[in-house]
């Protein structure tokens, strides 16, 4: 059995809030207030939230960014991908992933990427059925629980040439403490706020 999934970007507070009941099934460490605050902050770096609805009700949510890397070129990276527990096995996950692929192509991306937790065997089978390949291993460290790293590491600025440190120290900060765009740069599109250093998060277990 399959159902029709209508997908649209969630761009106002009401549409974003409507995604929370589904997103909460993936990002269990957040509450609704933290979710809303983080989405608004991440949107300044190009994060986008898509809501997939079945009969008007949100049944799937995807958070993603458009970016560019030396390794991948222009790409779409999926941060968050989750189907409501009550809408599994209805083709909702496939429909959302197909929408993301089309969005990526229309945005001029050469590829789509995501990370999946090593314990999520069902999700891996789903992605492989949808023609996604295992191309790398993702490594991470929780710095807060590894004090030795912070205790023994010299400040990054100490390893920089004096000239580079002076340039960084002299950069004026814009709103929110971020360095402003270079002179002559006009940010007229959300794509212009993409974070090229973004690596992303984990997807949920799709069935």
Protein Blocks (a to p, Z undefined) as FASTA:
>chain_A
ZZdddddddfbfklmmmmmmmmmmmmmmbcfklmmmmmmmmmmnopacddddeehiafbd
cdddddddfklopadddfbdcddfklgonommmmmmmmmmmmmmmnopabdcddddfklm
mlmmmmmmnopacfbdcddddfklmmmlmmmpccfklmpcfklmmmmmmpccdehhiacd
dehiacfbfklmpcfkbgbjcddddZZ
